[in-house]
Amino acid sequence: MTTTNKTAAKKTTTKKQQGEKPMKTKKSKSEKFVEIANIRMVKTLRLIDRVGALADKSRYEYTDEQADKIKDALQSALDELVNKFEHGEKEEKPVFRI
């Protein structure tokens, strides 16, 4: 079977001719880190502020035990985050086995 001129023409068509966007320059790992960190930190701090709003006793009623659970969970997550940055990589959590 022979190839038609249309098939050959498709192979030589550039991306610009096909209407695709031009390729973006590849960002360095440092640039990606800064970009993503700025986005994630804004979201995280906003959510922490929302959790903090739960402490308003004029709007909510909660026990000391409930407040302690929230504080412990947040502190644990923060400690884990600090540990990851200190070691420069994600640590594997131990698997529980009997």
C-alpha positions in Angstrom: 0.0 0.0 0.0 1.3 3.4 -0.8 1.1 6.6 1.2 -0.9 9.5 -0.1 0.3 13.0 -0.2 -2.2 13.9 2.5 -0.5 11.6 5.0 2.9 13.0 4.1 1.5 16.5 4.5 0.2 15.7 8.0 3.6 14.6 9.1 5.2 17.9 8.1 2.6 20.2 9.6 3.9 22.3 12.5 2.2 22.7 15.8 1.5 26.3 15.0 -0.3 25.4 11.8 -2.5 22.9 13.8 -3.7 25.8 16.0 -1.8 24.6 19.2 -0.4 27.0 21.7 3.3 27.6 21.5 5.4 25.6 23.9 6.1 27.3 27.2 9.6 27.5 28.6 10.3 24.9 31.2 10.4 26.3 34.8 13.2 25.4 37.1 12.5 23.3 40.2 13.1 26.5 42.3 10.6 28.5 40.3 8.0 25.7 40.5 8.5 25.6 44.3 8.0 29.3 44.8 5.0 29.4 42.6 3.3 26.4 44.2 4.3 27.4 47.8 2.8 30.8 47.4 -0.5 29.3 46.2 -0.7 26.6 48.9 0.4 28.8 51.8 -2.4 31.4 51.0 -5.0 28.5 51.0 -3.6 26.9 54.1 -3.4 30.0 56.2 -7.0 30.9 55.1 -8.2 27.5 56.2 -6.4 27.6 59.5 -8.0 31.0 60.1 -11.4 29.4 59.4 -10.7 26.6 61.9 -9.6 29.3 64.4 -13.0 31.0 64.0 -14.5 27.9 65.7 -12.9 29.2 69.0 -15.5 32.0 69.1 -17.5 31.0 72.2 -20.2 33.6 71.3 -21.0 31.6 68.2 -20.1 28.0 69.1 -20.2 25.7 72.1 -17.5 23.1 72.5 -15.8 21.1 75.2 -12.2 21.3 76.2 -11.7 17.8 74.9 -13.0 18.8 71.4 -10.7 21.8 71.4 -7.8 19.7 72.5 -8.4 17.2 69.6 -8.3 20.1 67.1 -5.2 21.6 68.6 -3.4 18.2 68.8 -4.3 17.3 65.2 -3.0 20.7 64.0 0.2 20.5 66.1 0.9 17.0 64.9 0.5 18.0 61.3 2.8 21.0 61.8 5.4 18.9 63.6 5.3 16.5 60.7 5.7 19.3 58.2 8.7 20.8 60.0 10.3 17.4 60.2 9.9 17.0 56.4 11.6 20.3 55.7 14.4 19.5 58.2 15.2 16.2 56.5 14.6 17.6 53.0 12.5 14.7 51.8 9.3 12.8 52.6 9.7 10.3 55.3 7.9 7.0 55.1 5.6 6.3 58.0 6.2 3.0 59.7 3.6 0.3 59.0 2.0 -1.2 62.1 2.2 -5.0 62.2 1.7 -7.6 65.0 
